[in-house]
Amino acid sequence: MDVNLRAAQLADCPRLLELVHELAVFEKAPNEVDVSLPEFEDAGFGNNPVWKAFVAEVDDYIVGFALYYTRYSTWKGRRVYLEDLIVTESMRGQGIGKLLFESVLKETKELNYSGMVWQVLDWNKPAINFYKKYGAGVEAGWLNASLSTDKL
């Protein structure tokens, strides 16, 4: 299988959002994706882009992506935050996630950032095992907190 890795482009956004919805179903939160296509496009390719992504294509069709952005830690400095690593279900187990993950690792090194961080659900054992192969530490004890627009 020939996998083409490249930087995401504006025209990829509809397919990327399809994969985001697939991930939400996998993560047992199918109704939690509220972002619109125009907002997603603007956030990645507008006047003030906040995210970048690598996409993986097979036969010119996007089968996965890794979306990331810069995060700042007062303890560690600049770090890449891996927001999503998604491979469509039918293509999992073929090394595509590895290629995407390693592309973000390479980008982190090239930017000379202090590291890369991300979240993984505690029940997602395949993902946890995948990350541990890289020597990643998976921390317990931190709880996610957020405020949505209606609470601001």
ZIFEN-V405699 format. One line per field, one symbol per residue. ss: DSSP state (H for helix, E for strand, - for the rest). psi: psi as a letter, one per 20 degrees, with the letter a starting at -180 (. if undefined). A space follows every 10 residues. Layout:
ss=???
psi=???
This chain:
ss=--EEEEE--H HHHHHHHHHH HHHHHH---- ------HHHH HHHHH----- -EEEEEEE-- EEEEEEEEEE EEE---EEEE EEEEEEE-HH H----HHHHH HHHHHHHHHH -----EEE-- ----HHHHHH HH-------- --------HH H-
psi=poppprqqrg iigghghghg hgghghjklh jioipqgggg gghhjbhmpi qrqqqpqplk ppirroprrp qppihibpqp oogpoppqgi jqjjjghggg ghghgggggh ikriapqrqp phimhggghg hhhjjqpoqr ipqqqrprgi i.
